[in-house]
Amino acid sequence: MSLCGQLYHDMVAKRTNESAIAGCKVKIISPSLLSLLLALACMVPLHSINACEYPPPPEFAKIAPTAARILVFRVMGLKVREQLVQGEGGNATYAIWSEADILVQKTLKGESSNLSSVRFYNGYCGGVNLTIGHHYLIATNQTGETIELAPDDKSLGDIDPLYDPTLTGIKNLDGNKYVIAATAAVDGKQSFDNVLDADAYRSLATVPPPPPAPVIVKEPCKQPPPKHSASKTPIKPAGKSPVKH
């Protein structure tokens, strides 16, 4: 979704809510409503704002038929890498990425004995999430020691969606439904389209940042008007009627 589309969605979906709390009126106003001018600015190009855009991600089903490698690896460790990059005018910045130490546990196609790590970006925009201990099925044409994942990469899938460390291991991979499907596809017995499903991709998606906290505006408390009780005619005590002479 474009930036302008997101702003429009926020203004429509996050409407102002009102509630009464302890006799005070509270208005909960979405920050996007307070930023109406920013939404109006979408009528002109916004060169100062970097929208979240990246090329279409690679897909397992499209790569696998001609892939140099199809394999299963397990993530054994994760770390952050930083590299100083010199820019124009002597300005320097850091390139930051994540790196997974992996162990290849099953090779379905190609040679993968030299493979030792996977590099990826795990930010909110196209980030990929790899989890320690999980097994991943991947199809790739990269043949070096390190595989570099693209933004929102779909060339791999988590084949441990219901992860239980006591049930994982090489001996259990042969009974994994994704491995069985991939093996059949490599042997030409079924299509690669049916190997990975939505469950295999679910854990790969990074969690986007939460929406900004709503701005709470409290109005002065208004004392409720006093309750007026209905007037009653006093009741005279019962007694004898006066005697007329």
C-alpha atoms as a printed R data frame, in Angstrom:
    type eleno elety resid chain resno       x       y       z
1   ATOM     1    CA   MET     A     1   0.000   0.000   0.000
2   ATOM     2    CA   SER     A     2   1.347   3.452  -0.902
3   ATOM     3    CA   LEU     A     3   1.933   6.114   1.724
4   ATOM     4    CA   CYS     A     4  -1.062   8.111   0.519
5   ATOM     5    CA   GLY     A     5  -3.227   5.011   0.529
6   ATOM     6    CA   GLN     A     6  -2.141   4.197   4.060
7   ATOM     7    CA   LEU     A     7  -2.993   7.688   5.264
8   ATOM     8    CA   TYR     A     8  -6.408   7.441   3.634
9   ATOM     9    CA   HIS     A     9  -6.962   4.035   5.254
10  ATOM    10    CA   ASP     A    10  -5.999   5.429   8.665
11  ATOM    11    CA   MET     A    11  -8.406   8.359   8.382
12  ATOM    12    CA   VAL     A    12 -11.312   6.143   7.352
13  ATOM    13    CA   ALA     A    13 -10.692   3.123   9.584
14  ATOM    14    CA   LYS     A    14  -9.542   4.877  12.764
15  ATOM    15    CA   ARG     A    15 -12.471   7.114  13.499
16  ATOM    16    CA   THR     A    16 -12.713   9.241  16.590
17  ATOM    17    CA   ASN     A    17 -14.143   7.388  19.559
18  ATOM    18    CA   GLU     A    18 -15.837   8.886  22.573
19  ATOM    19    CA   SER     A    19 -16.506   7.311  25.906
20  ATOM    20    CA   ALA     A    20 -17.588   8.431  29.335
21  ATOM    21    CA   ILE     A    21 -15.154   7.688  32.134
22  ATOM    22    CA   ALA     A    22 -15.983   8.664  35.734
23  ATOM    23    CA   GLY     A    23 -18.296  11.419  34.599
24  ATOM    24    CA   CYS     A    24 -15.619  13.020  32.359
25  ATOM    25    CA   LYS     A    25 -15.824  13.076  28.604
26  ATOM    26    CA   VAL     A    26 -12.759  11.579  26.906
27  ATOM    27    CA   LYS     A    27 -12.000  11.882  23.212
28  ATOM    28    CA   ILE     A    28  -9.574   9.420  21.657
29  ATOM    29    CA   ILE     A    29  -8.199  10.954  18.488
30  ATOM    30    CA   SER     A    30  -6.065   9.012  16.044
31  ATOM    31    CA   PRO     A    31  -2.802  10.793  15.197
32  ATOM    32    CA   SER     A    32  -3.574  10.276  11.524
33  ATOM    33    CA   LEU     A    33  -6.623  12.506  11.897
34  ATOM    34    CA   LEU     A    34  -4.449  15.153  13.471
35  ATOM    35    CA   SER     A    35  -2.124  14.861  10.465
36  ATOM    36    CA   LEU     A    36  -4.703  15.826   7.865
37  ATOM    37    CA   LEU     A    37  -2.318  18.299   6.260
38  ATOM    38    CA   LEU     A    38   0.146  15.511   5.669
39  ATOM    39    CA   ALA     A    39  -2.522  13.500   3.896
40  ATOM    40    CA   LEU     A    40  -3.366  16.509   1.743
41  ATOM    41    CA   ALA     A    41   0.293  16.746   0.865
42  ATOM    42    CA   CYS     A    42  -0.083  13.442  -0.972
43  ATOM    43    CA   MET     A    43  -1.552  15.464  -3.820
44  ATOM    44    CA   VAL     A    44   2.036  16.393  -4.710
45  ATOM    45    CA   PRO     A    45   5.159  14.182  -4.879
46  ATOM    46    CA   LEU     A    46   6.734  13.549  -1.492
47  ATOM    47    CA   HIS     A    47  10.453  13.420  -2.213
48  ATOM    48    CA   SER     A    48  11.436  13.729   1.444
49  ATOM    49    CA   ILE     A    49   9.595  10.594   2.572
50  ATOM    50    CA   ASN     A    50  10.925   7.134   1.705
51  ATOM    51    CA   ALA     A    51   8.017   4.826   0.961
52  ATOM    52    CA   CYS     A    52   8.383   1.119   1.662
53  ATOM    53    CA   GLU     A    53   9.061  -0.263  -1.800
54  ATOM    54    CA   TYR     A    54  11.079  -3.227  -3.053
55  ATOM    55    CA   PRO     A    55  11.131  -5.503  -6.123
56  ATOM    56    CA   PRO     A    56   8.782  -8.492  -6.274
57  ATOM    57    CA   PRO     A    57  10.293 -11.179  -4.039
58  ATOM    58    CA   PRO     A    58  11.601 -14.485  -5.446
59  ATOM    59    CA   GLU     A    59   9.219 -17.422  -5.048
60  ATOM    60    CA   PHE     A    60  10.031 -21.046  -4.279
61  ATOM    61    CA   ALA     A    61   7.652 -22.459  -6.899
62  ATOM    62    CA   LYS     A    62   9.208 -20.340  -9.675
63  ATOM    63    CA   ILE     A    63  12.862 -20.915  -8.730
64  ATOM    64    CA   ALA     A    64  12.738 -24.596  -7.797
65  ATOM    65    CA   PRO     A    65  12.249 -26.157 -11.296
66  ATOM    66    CA   THR     A    66  15.624 -24.807 -12.473
67  ATOM    67    CA   ALA     A    67  17.323 -24.129  -9.116
68  ATOM    68    CA   ALA     A    68  20.968 -24.988  -8.571
69  ATOM    69    CA   ARG     A    69  20.178 -25.992  -4.997
70  ATOM    70    CA   ILE     A    70  17.167 -27.246  -3.094
71  ATOM    71    CA   LEU     A    71  17.949 -28.054   0.521
72  ATOM    72    CA   VAL     A    72  16.863 -27.970   4.140
73  ATOM    73    CA   PHE     A    73  18.932 -26.033   6.662
74  ATOM    74    CA   ARG     A    74  18.574 -25.437  10.367
75  ATOM    75    CA   VAL     A    75  19.331 -22.100  12.048
76  ATOM    76    CA   MET     A    76  21.938 -22.679  14.754
77  ATOM    77    CA   GLY     A    77  22.624 -19.047  15.701
78  ATOM    78    CA   LEU     A    78  21.866 -15.438  14.808
79  ATOM    79    CA   LYS     A    79  24.034 -12.327  14.894
80  ATOM    80    CA   VAL     A    80  24.098  -8.717  13.710
81  ATOM    81    CA   ARG     A    81  26.688  -7.520  11.229
82  ATOM    82    CA   GLU     A    82  27.770  -3.912  10.694
83  ATOM    83    CA   GLN     A    83  29.990  -2.447   8.009
84  ATOM    84    CA   LEU     A    84  31.225   1.125   7.704
85  ATOM    85    CA   VAL     A    85  30.402   2.560   4.294
86  ATOM    86    CA   GLN     A    86  32.101   5.714   3.032
87  ATOM    87    CA   GLY     A    87  29.750   8.045   1.195
88  ATOM    88    CA   GLU     A    88  30.150  11.186  -0.878
89  ATOM    89    CA   GLY     A    89  31.813  14.180   0.719
90  ATOM    90    CA   GLY     A    90  33.526  12.077   3.346
91  ATOM    91    CA   ASN     A    91  30.251  11.130   5.022
92  ATOM    92    CA   ALA     A    92  30.186   7.650   6.523
93  ATOM    93    CA   THR     A    93  27.289   5.422   7.441
94  ATOM    94    CA   TYR     A    94  26.783   1.865   8.612
95  ATOM    95    CA   ALA     A    95  25.306  -0.993   6.606
96  ATOM    96    CA   ILE     A    96  23.553  -3.290   9.061
97  ATOM    97    CA   TRP     A    97  22.185  -6.756   8.380
98  ATOM    98    CA   SER     A    98  21.489 -10.029  10.162
99  ATOM    99    CA   GLU     A    99  23.292 -13.290   9.619
100 ATOM   100    CA   ALA     A   100  22.256 -16.821  10.499
101 ATOM   101    CA   ASP     A   101  24.751 -19.595  11.148
102 ATOM   102    CA   ILE     A   102  23.164 -22.623   9.540
103 ATOM   103    CA   LEU     A   103  23.627 -26.358   9.315
104 ATOM   104    CA   VAL     A   104  22.558 -28.071   6.087
105 ATOM   105    CA   GLN     A   105  20.612 -31.154   7.097
106 ATOM   106    CA   LYS     A   106  19.168 -32.440   3.838
107 ATOM   107    CA   THR     A   107  20.067 -31.750   0.214
108 ATOM   108    CA   LEU     A   108  17.406 -32.526  -2.371
109 ATOM   109    CA   LYS     A   109  19.180 -31.064  -5.390
110 ATOM   110    CA   GLY     A   110  22.681 -29.768  -6.128
111 ATOM   111    CA   GLU     A   111  25.717 -29.511  -3.871
112 ATOM   112    CA   SER     A   112  25.489 -27.693  -0.542
113 ATOM   113    CA   SER     A   113  28.374 -28.950   1.591
114 ATOM   114    CA   ASN     A   114  30.074 -25.529   1.501
115 ATOM   115    CA   LEU     A   115  27.001 -23.588   2.657
116 ATOM   116    CA   SER     A   116  27.405 -22.091   6.149
117 ATOM   117    CA   SER     A   117  25.348 -18.898   6.521
118 ATOM   118    CA   VAL     A   118  22.323 -16.918   5.370
119 ATOM   119    CA   ARG     A   119  22.270 -13.128   5.298
120 ATOM   120    CA   PHE     A   120  19.025 -11.177   5.505
121 ATOM   121    CA   TYR     A   121  17.451  -7.876   6.499
122 ATOM   122    CA   ASN     A   122  14.903  -8.025   9.324
123 ATOM   123    CA   GLY     A   123  13.490  -4.493   9.407
124 ATOM   124    CA   TYR     A   124   9.812  -3.661   9.067
125 ATOM   125    CA   CYS     A   125   9.978  -2.943   5.317
126 ATOM   126    CA   GLY     A   126  10.358  -6.269   3.543
127 ATOM   127    CA   GLY     A   127  12.179  -7.805   6.476
128 ATOM   128    CA   VAL     A   128  12.600 -11.555   6.840
129 ATOM   129    CA   ASN     A   129  12.478 -13.352  10.180
130 ATOM   130    CA   LEU     A   130  14.510 -16.511  10.826
131 ATOM   131    CA   THR     A   131  14.155 -18.344  14.137
132 ATOM   132    CA   ILE     A   132  16.866 -20.272  15.959
133 ATOM   133    CA   GLY     A   133  16.247 -24.020  15.895
134 ATOM   134    CA   HIS     A   134  13.787 -24.003  13.011
135 ATOM   135    CA   HIS     A   135  14.302 -25.851   9.725
136 ATOM   136    CA   TYR     A   136  13.874 -24.055   6.393
137 ATOM   137    CA   LEU     A   137  13.372 -25.447   2.910
138 ATOM   138    CA   ILE     A   138  14.918 -23.229   0.237
139 ATOM   139    CA   ALA     A   139  15.389 -23.202  -3.529
140 ATOM   140    CA   THR     A   140  18.220 -20.993  -4.789
141 ATOM   141    CA   ASN     A   141  20.645 -20.415  -7.639
142 ATOM   142    CA   GLN     A   142  23.292 -19.017  -5.304
143 ATOM   143    CA   THR     A   143  26.197 -21.458  -4.973
144 ATOM   144    CA   GLY     A   144  28.565 -19.739  -2.553
145 ATOM   145    CA   GLU     A   145  29.136 -20.228   1.167
146 ATOM   146    CA   THR     A   146  26.497 -17.611   2.001
147 ATOM   147    CA   ILE     A   147  22.973 -17.159   0.671
148 ATOM   148    CA   GLU     A   148  21.641 -13.600   0.664
149 ATOM   149    CA   LEU     A   149  17.883 -13.270   0.974
150 ATOM   150    CA   ALA     A   150  15.896 -10.599  -0.829
151 ATOM   151    CA   PRO     A   151  13.272  -8.351   0.819
152 ATOM   152    CA   ASP     A   152  10.136 -10.391   1.664
153 ATOM   153    CA   ASP     A   153  11.920 -13.460   0.272
154 ATOM   154    CA   LYS     A   154   9.565 -16.323  -0.632
155 ATOM   155    CA   SER     A   155  12.211 -18.717  -1.954
156 ATOM   156    CA   LEU     A   156  12.217 -20.449   1.431
157 ATOM   157    CA   GLY     A   157   9.682 -21.584   3.989
158 ATOM   158    CA   ASP     A   158   9.658 -22.562   7.654
159 ATOM   159    CA   ILE     A   159   8.944 -26.293   7.733
160 ATOM   160    CA   ASP     A   160   8.618 -26.249  11.534
161 ATOM   161    CA   PRO     A   161   5.491 -24.046  11.862
162 ATOM   162    CA   LEU     A   162   4.549 -25.979  15.015
163 ATOM   163    CA   TYR     A   163   8.028 -25.998  16.500
164 ATOM   164    CA   ASP     A   164   8.862 -28.471  19.235
165 ATOM   165    CA   PRO     A   165  12.610 -28.827  19.905
166 ATOM   166    CA   THR     A   166  12.113 -32.346  21.261
167 ATOM   167    CA   LEU     A   167  10.662 -33.493  17.917
168 ATOM   168    CA   THR     A   168  13.153 -31.924  15.505
169 ATOM   169    CA   GLY     A   169  16.254 -33.484  14.023
170 ATOM   170    CA   ILE     A   170  17.551 -35.143  10.892
171 ATOM   171    CA   LYS     A   171  15.751 -38.412  11.565
172 ATOM   172    CA   ASN     A   172  12.414 -36.620  11.661
173 ATOM   173    CA   LEU     A   173  12.886 -34.698   8.395
174 ATOM   174    CA   ASP     A   174  11.993 -37.716   6.279
175 ATOM   175    CA   GLY     A   175   8.495 -37.627   7.755
176 ATOM   176    CA   ASN     A   176   8.057 -33.859   7.331
177 ATOM   177    CA   LYS     A   177   5.210 -33.104   4.908
178 ATOM   178    CA   TYR     A   178   7.147 -30.280   3.228
179 ATOM   179    CA   VAL     A   179  10.204 -32.465   2.669
180 ATOM   180    CA   ILE     A   180   8.017 -35.248   1.293
181 ATOM   181    CA   ALA     A   181   6.296 -32.825  -1.096
182 ATOM   182    CA   ALA     A   182   9.595 -31.248  -2.200
183 ATOM   183    CA   THR     A   183  11.176 -34.665  -2.807
184 ATOM   184    CA   ALA     A   184   8.212 -35.688  -4.940
185 ATOM   185    CA   ALA     A   185   8.456 -32.440  -6.913
186 ATOM   186    CA   VAL     A   186  12.192 -32.916  -7.531
187 ATOM   187    CA   ASP     A   187  11.427 -36.409  -8.805
188 ATOM   188    CA   GLY     A   188   8.807 -34.950 -11.170
189 ATOM   189    CA   LYS     A   189   5.884 -36.595  -9.397
190 ATOM   190    CA   GLN     A   190   4.098 -33.348  -8.514
191 ATOM   191    CA   SER     A   191   4.259 -29.603  -9.048
192 ATOM   192    CA   PHE     A   192   6.478 -27.311  -6.988
193 ATOM   193    CA   ASP     A   193   3.412 -25.082  -6.575
194 ATOM   194    CA   ASN     A   194   2.082 -27.432  -3.904
195 ATOM   195    CA   VAL     A   195   5.197 -27.708  -1.725
196 ATOM   196    CA   LEU     A   196   5.018 -24.663   0.567
197 ATOM   197    CA   ASP     A   197   1.784 -23.286   2.011
198 ATOM   198    CA   ALA     A   198   0.669 -20.274   4.055
199 ATOM   199    CA   ASP     A   199   1.787 -21.892   7.324
200 ATOM   200    CA   ALA     A   200   5.354 -22.183   6.018
201 ATOM   201    CA   TYR     A   201   5.489 -18.467   5.222
202 ATOM   202    CA   ARG     A   202   3.740 -17.166   8.343
203 ATOM   203    CA   SER     A   203   6.742 -17.043  10.690
204 ATOM   204    CA   LEU     A   204   8.974 -15.471   8.035
205 ATOM   205    CA   ALA     A   205   7.165 -12.153   8.089
206 ATOM   206    CA   THR     A   206   8.556  -9.538  10.431
207 ATOM   207    CA   VAL     A   207   6.069  -7.784  12.685
208 ATOM   208    CA   PRO     A   208   5.420  -4.175  11.585
209 ATOM   209    CA   PRO     A   209   5.781  -1.449  14.191
210 ATOM   210    CA   PRO     A   210   2.641  -0.867  16.269
211 ATOM   211    CA   PRO     A   211   0.466   2.121  15.387
212 ATOM   212    CA   PRO     A   212   1.112   5.322  17.335
213 ATOM   213    CA   ALA     A   213  -0.629   5.564  20.666
214 ATOM   214    CA   PRO     A   214  -3.851   7.589  20.414
215 ATOM   215    CA   VAL     A   215  -3.885  11.125  21.743
216 ATOM   216    CA   ILE     A   216  -6.256  11.328  24.710
217 ATOM   217    CA   VAL     A   217  -7.856  14.701  25.324
218 ATOM   218    CA   LYS     A   218  -9.713  15.104  28.599
219 ATOM   219    CA   GLU     A   219 -12.462  17.674  28.834
220 ATOM   220    CA   PRO     A   220 -13.287  19.366  32.141
221 ATOM   221    CA   CYS     A   221 -15.481  17.262  34.328
222 ATOM   222    CA   LYS     A   222 -19.057  18.414  34.443
223 ATOM   223    CA   GLN     A   223 -20.895  17.896  37.697
224 ATOM   224    CA   PRO     A   224 -24.248  16.250  37.110
225 ATOM   225    CA   PRO     A   225 -27.215  18.481  37.998
226 ATOM   226    CA   PRO     A   226 -28.727  17.828  41.450
227 ATOM   227    CA   LYS     A   227 -31.686  15.546  41.488
228 ATOM   228    CA   HIS     A   228 -34.907  17.323  42.479
229 ATOM   229    CA   SER     A   229 -37.172  15.164  44.603
230 ATOM   230    CA   ALA     A   230 -40.916  15.564  44.101
231 ATOM   231    CA   SER     A   231 -42.554  17.687  46.855
232 ATOM   232    CA   LYS     A   232 -44.862  15.820  49.121
233 ATOM   233    CA   THR     A   233 -47.783  17.137  51.185
234 ATOM   234    CA   PRO     A   234 -47.008  16.627  54.880
235 ATOM   235    CA   ILE     A   235 -49.132  13.994  56.461
236 ATOM   236    CA   LYS     A   236 -50.994  15.090  59.619
237 ATOM   237    CA   PRO     A   237 -50.997  12.673  62.480
238 ATOM   238    CA   ALA     A   238 -54.211  10.775  62.837
239 ATOM   239    CA   GLY     A   239 -56.470  12.048  65.632
240 ATOM   240    CA   LYS     A   240 -60.029  12.907  66.572
241 ATOM   241    CA   SER     A   241 -61.789  15.511  64.522
242 ATOM   242    CA   PRO     A   242 -62.495  18.704  66.488
243 ATOM   243    CA   VAL     A   243 -65.989  18.857  68.024
244 ATOM   244    CA   LYS     A   244 -68.097  21.698  66.798
245 ATOM   245    CA   HIS     A   245 -70.202  23.468  69.445
